[in-house]
Amino acid sequence: MAVREFEHNLPDIHPTAYIDATALVIGDVVVGEHSSLWPGTVVRGDVNRI
């Protein structure tokens, strides 16, 4: 899993969330309890919060 800061915003990932090793999470993103991001997923919180 790649987690990247964007404009001083880091993703907030709940410890129970499953994030695949090939997923990319950038910026102002919240991944909630028991959520999952599967292979190849890209989540960008660069313009608005997700």
VMD Tcl script that builds the backbone (N, CA, C; Angstrom):
set m [mol new atoms 150]
animate dup $m
set s [atomselect $m all]
$s set {name element resname resid chain x y z} {
  {N N MET 1 A 0.850 -1.173 0.000}
  {CA C MET 1 A 0.000 0.000 0.000}
  {C C MET 1 A 0.891 1.229 0.000}
  {N N ALA 2 A 0.527 2.183 -0.831}
  {CA C ALA 2 A 1.237 3.456 -0.853}
  {C C ALA 2 A 0.318 4.531 -0.284}
  {N N VAL 3 A 0.820 5.237 0.700}
  {CA C VAL 3 A 0.081 6.338 1.316}
  {C C VAL 3 A 0.928 7.584 1.123}
  {N N ARG 4 A 0.324 8.610 0.523}
  {CA C ARG 4 A 1.091 9.819 0.218}
  {C C ARG 4 A 0.404 11.070 0.752}
  {N N GLU 5 A 1.228 11.963 1.226}
  {CA C GLU 5 A 0.757 13.281 1.643}
  {C C GLU 5 A 0.518 14.130 0.401}
  {N N PHE 6 A -0.500 14.988 0.469}
  {CA C PHE 6 A -0.746 15.953 -0.596}
  {C C PHE 6 A -1.145 17.263 0.052}
  {N N GLU 7 A -0.387 18.307 -0.210}
  {CA C GLU 7 A -0.634 19.632 0.358}
  {C C GLU 7 A -0.867 19.568 1.870}
  {N N HIS 8 A 0.030 18.902 2.558}
  {CA C HIS 8 A 0.032 18.772 4.024}
  {C C HIS 8 A -1.118 17.928 4.566}
  {N N ASN 9 A -1.789 17.167 3.724}
  {CA C ASN 9 A -2.861 16.274 4.165}
  {C C ASN 9 A -2.416 14.829 4.005}
  {N N LEU 10 A -2.486 14.085 5.103}
  {CA C LEU 10 A -2.192 12.654 5.081}
  {C C LEU 10 A -3.487 11.870 5.241}
  {N N PRO 11 A -3.617 10.750 4.554}
  {CA C PRO 11 A -4.800 9.914 4.739}
  {C C PRO 11 A -4.929 9.430 6.188}
  {N N ASP 12 A -6.162 9.287 6.625}
  {CA C ASP 12 A -6.492 8.756 7.949}
  {C C ASP 12 A -7.095 7.373 7.719}
  {N N ILE 13 A -6.353 6.340 8.073}
  {CA C ILE 13 A -6.773 4.970 7.793}
  {C C ILE 13 A -7.016 4.237 9.103}
  {N N HIS 14 A -8.236 3.762 9.282}
  {CA C HIS 14 A -8.600 3.033 10.502}
  {C C HIS 14 A -7.822 1.716 10.555}
  {N N PRO 15 A -7.387 1.308 11.736}
  {CA C PRO 15 A -6.601 0.068 11.861}
  {C C PRO 15 A -7.321 -1.195 11.379}
  {N N THR 16 A -8.653 -1.189 11.356}
  {CA C THR 16 A -9.378 -2.381 10.906}
  {C C THR 16 A -9.608 -2.401 9.399}
  {N N ALA 17 A -9.227 -1.345 8.710}
  {CA C ALA 17 A -9.427 -1.288 7.259}
  {C C ALA 17 A -8.433 -2.207 6.556}
  {N N TYR 18 A -8.894 -2.819 5.470}
  {CA C TYR 18 A -8.007 -3.624 4.632}
  {C C TYR 18 A -7.602 -2.774 3.432}
  {N N ILE 19 A -6.303 -2.584 3.263}
  {CA C ILE 19 A -5.781 -1.849 2.116}
  {C C ILE 19 A -4.816 -2.787 1.391}
  {N N ASP 20 A -5.137 -3.136 0.153}
  {CA C ASP 20 A -4.279 -4.024 -0.618}
  {C C ASP 20 A -2.918 -3.376 -0.855}
  {N N ALA 21 A -1.907 -4.202 -1.000}
  {CA C ALA 21 A -0.539 -3.715 -1.197}
  {C C ALA 21 A -0.386 -2.872 -2.464}
  {N N THR 22 A -1.266 -3.061 -3.450}
  {CA C THR 22 A -1.155 -2.298 -4.699}
  {C C THR 22 A -2.033 -1.047 -4.717}
  {N N ALA 23 A -2.747 -0.780 -3.637}
  {CA C ALA 23 A -3.609 0.408 -3.569}
  {C C ALA 23 A -2.770 1.660 -3.320}
  {N N LEU 24 A -3.295 2.800 -3.779}
  {CA C LEU 24 A -2.647 4.096 -3.598}
  {C C LEU 24 A -3.654 5.045 -2.965}
  {N N VAL 25 A -3.282 5.632 -1.832}
  {CA C VAL 25 A -4.168 6.536 -1.094}
  {C C VAL 25 A -3.421 7.854 -0.910}
  {N N ILE 26 A -4.011 8.936 -1.426}
  {CA C ILE 26 A -3.310 10.221 -1.466}
  {C C ILE 26 A -4.166 11.327 -0.852}
  {N N GLY 27 A -3.573 12.110 0.042}
  {CA C GLY 27 A -4.172 13.357 0.497}
  {C C GLY 27 A -5.238 13.230 1.557}
  {N N ASP 28 A -6.271 14.055 1.431}
  {CA C ASP 28 A -7.311 14.216 2.449}
  {C C ASP 28 A -8.366 13.117 2.312}
  {N N VAL 29 A -7.993 11.925 2.750}
  {CA C VAL 29 A -8.830 10.732 2.607}
  {C C VAL 29 A -9.031 10.107 3.982}
  {N N VAL 30 A -10.253 9.671 4.253}
  {CA C VAL 30 A -10.547 8.915 5.469}
  {C C VAL 30 A -11.031 7.537 5.040}
  {N N VAL 31 A -10.335 6.513 5.491}
  {CA C VAL 31 A -10.745 5.133 5.234}
  {C C VAL 31 A -11.266 4.610 6.569}
  {N N GLY 32 A -12.563 4.391 6.630}
  {CA C GLY 32 A -13.227 4.086 7.889}
  {C C GLY 32 A -13.094 2.647 8.352}
  {N N GLU 33 A -13.677 2.422 9.506}
  {CA C GLU 33 A -13.661 1.118 10.166}
  {C C GLU 33 A -14.220 0.032 9.242}
  {N N HIS 34 A -13.502 -1.067 9.149}
  {CA C HIS 34 A -13.882 -2.248 8.364}
  {C C HIS 34 A -14.080 -1.956 6.870}
  {N N SER 35 A -13.475 -0.884 6.374}
  {CA C SER 35 A -13.514 -0.580 4.939}
  {C C SER 35 A -12.448 -1.395 4.225}
  {N N SER 36 A -12.523 -1.415 2.894}
  {CA C SER 36 A -11.497 -2.126 2.135}
  {C C SER 36 A -11.213 -1.404 0.826}
  {N N LEU 37 A -9.947 -1.425 0.450}
  {CA C LEU 37 A -9.493 -0.910 -0.841}
  {C C LEU 37 A -8.746 -2.055 -1.510}
  {N N TRP 38 A -9.228 -2.469 -2.651}
  {CA C TRP 38 A -8.748 -3.681 -3.305}
  {C C TRP 38 A -7.664 -3.394 -4.334}
  {N N PRO 39 A -7.094 -4.436 -4.960}
  {CA C PRO 39 A -5.963 -4.261 -5.870}
  {C C PRO 39 A -6.198 -3.194 -6.938}
  {N N GLY 40 A -5.189 -2.349 -7.091}
  {CA C GLY 40 A -5.221 -1.321 -8.123}
  {C C GLY 40 A -6.044 -0.091 -7.787}
  {N N THR 41 A -6.627 -0.040 -6.606}
  {CA C THR 41 A -7.452 1.105 -6.227}
  {C C THR 41 A -6.592 2.351 -6.061}
  {N N VAL 42 A -7.096 3.477 -6.578}
  {CA C VAL 42 A -6.462 4.771 -6.363}
  {C C VAL 42 A -7.518 5.686 -5.753}
  {N N VAL 43 A -7.217 6.223 -4.570}
  {CA C VAL 43 A -8.129 7.146 -3.896}
  {C C VAL 43 A -7.376 8.459 -3.720}
  {N N ARG 44 A -7.901 9.514 -4.363}
  {CA C ARG 44 A -7.221 10.811 -4.352}
  {C C ARG 44 A -8.068 11.848 -3.631}
  {N N GLY 45 A -7.543 12.346 -2.536}
  {CA C GLY 45 A -8.183 13.450 -1.837}
  {C C GLY 45 A -7.406 14.722 -2.119}
  {N N ASP 46 A -7.301 15.063 -3.399}
  {CA C ASP 46 A -6.492 16.217 -3.780}
  {C C ASP 46 A -7.307 17.489 -3.977}
  {N N VAL 47 A -8.560 17.369 -4.362}
  {CA C VAL 47 A -9.406 18.545 -4.564}
  {C C VAL 47 A -10.404 18.686 -3.418}
  {N N ASN 48 A -11.018 17.578 -3.036}
  {CA C ASN 48 A -11.980 17.549 -1.933}
  {C C ASN 48 A -11.676 16.369 -1.028}
  {N N ARG 49 A -12.237 16.409 0.166}
  {CA C ARG 49 A -12.060 15.313 1.111}
  {C C ARG 49 A -12.901 14.116 0.674}
  {N N ILE 50 A -12.335 12.939 0.842}
  {CA C ILE 50 A -13.049 11.700 0.517}
  {C C ILE 50 A -13.191 10.902 1.794}
}
mol reanalyze $m
mol bondsrecalc $m
mol representation Tube
mol addrep $m
